[in-house]
Amino acid sequence: MADNIQSENSRHWTEYWQQTVGQKGKGGPMQAGFWDNRAGQFAKKPAGREEDRLGGVLDLIGQTGLEIDGATVLDIGAGTGALAIPLAKMGARVTALDFSAGMLKHLVKRAAEEKAGIERTVLVSWDEVDLDAAGFRKNFDLVIASMTPAVQTPETFGLMLDSARGVCYYSGWIDRRWDRAYHELYRMLFNEEFQQRSHGFLYPFMYLYVNGFHPVVRIRQDVWKGDETVEELVETVAGFFSATKEINESMKARMREYFAARATDGKYASQTTATTGTMVWDMRRREGRGT
């Protein structure tokens, strides 16, 4: 009886999750070109922010008892290596996967500079991975999906779970209060209100819960302050808007005027309030279904 309830809960939640994400656009952050254009910005993010993030990740993973030294790690949406490189320097055998050639290029360069031995880099979109052909199925002691749009559907989350023989770490958006520029520009360009969207931490968390996993969860809220050039911001904002709207050069010109009028020495100071959730769980520890 309990197994039937768990199975029904899982099916209904999966259907709801799929319907919800199916309403989102496939442009913007879901395109490799968006991240190729932003790779340089990620590569020069402040060291302090990366160290703070890494400390939180390691602390959470440490609660599972996993030893990083010697562990096989898959980093899905590895980006420029914010997690992959430190883990490799700690002795992990890291496979870094991303669909952005620009991001992986910076990762490889940085790894060489820091003498971090990344075992393998894979340029592919996560939803196109064949786990068996790639040798990923149940092959990793730790699988990571950190703040990446690569894992935001039941199917891509399932691929993550099926890659792990041990621990999984996931982090994603709960809420994001964008800088006012996004709202003002969206209203100016489209005469509509900017909808605050997120990857949806709730969906994978509930999926785990109804399937018998009890992840350790941490919620945090941060104020992110940026200091970017006018051109960087035009490309970033245009990229996000392109998830649901067609963006042309005339619109970019209006964005450029907007930021130039509010910039100091060619740079615009932005502020975003981010509420994020992180969780870690062990695939070998599950309740229900006879386990």
Sequence and secondary structure as in RCSB ss.txt:
>XXXX:A:sequence
MADNIQSENSRHWTEYWQQTVGQKGKGGPMQAGFWDNRAGQFAKKPAGREEDRLGGVLDLIGQTGLEIDGATVLD
IGAGTGALAIPLAKMGARVTALDFSAGMLKHLVKRAAEEKAGIERTVLVSWDEVDLDAAGFRKNFDLVIASMTPA
VQTPETFGLMLDSARGVCYYSGWIDRRWDRAYHELYRMLFNEEFQQRSHGFLYPFMYLYVNGFHPVVRIRQDVWK
GDETVEELVETVAGFFSATKEINESMKARMREYFAARATDGKYASQTTATTGTMVWDMRRREGRGT
>XXXX:A:secstr
 HHHHHHHHHHHHHHHHHHHHTTS SSGGGSHHHHHHHHHHHHT  HHHHHHHHHHHHHHHHTTT   TT EEEE
ET TTTTTHHHHHHTT EEEEEES HHHHHHHHHHHHHTT    EEEES GGG  HHHHT TT EEEEEEES TT
S SHHHHHHHHHHEEEEEEEEEEEEEE  HHHHHHHHHHHSS        THHHHHHHHHTT   EEEEEEEEEE
EEEEHHHHHHHHHHHHTTTS   HHHHHHHHHHHHHH BTTEEEEEEEEEEEEEEEETT   STT 
